[in-house]
Amino acid sequence: QEGNTMGVPFQNAGNALKGLTENMVGFVKMSEQAKVSLAMNVAQFERIGIDANTSAESLNTFTLNLGKSEKQAMQMTKELALMGQSAGISAGKMTKDFQTAFKSLAVYGDKSIEVFQGLASAARAAGVEVATLTSLAGKFDTFASSAETVGKLNALLGSQLSSTEMLMMTEDQRVETLVQQVQAQ
């Protein structure tokens, strides 16, 4: 009934309940009101291209890894979907890419969405996948790999990149720095 008043088709509501039941940790133990609220939001996400399984994974990421409440996790998922629209990336792709990139971005906690937004925009501008940029930026996660990678880039580009500075940057800052160095050369 609530779905009808919110303009949610029965099929979307069913998919939402199935996706949440199968994929969201603790969903079956929630209050009925919480279940209905989450299901309606996830059903609305389905209408804009985010499948229920991806929504449930996103909710798990925000609740389990970042310690957010279900309501906060839903709001963060909405922000992620809207971020995709403003960058010209479908909400479904943006959410799936975030799930993949979160393995690298988890260290940024609540700022992981902001860092991801920078990566997604850079990936869009460069015409590559976000995963390509996260693997490139990941080469600067340890001092040893940062020093090796910076040494190779400095020799190749004739630049003066600092391995310590690259190590201390966020992923999106690393990508931006690399793009600037390549464009300068």
Secondary structure, 3 states (H helix, E strand, C coil): CHHHHCCCCHHHHHHHHHHHHHHCCCHHHCCHHHHHHHHHHHHHHHHCCCCHHHHHHHHHHHHHHCCCCHHHHHHHHHHHHHHHHHCCCCHHHHHHHHHHHHHHHHHHHHHHHHHHHHHHHHHHHHCCCHHHHHHHHHHHCCHHHHHHHHHHHHHHHCCCCCHHHHHHCCHHHHHHHHHHHHHHC
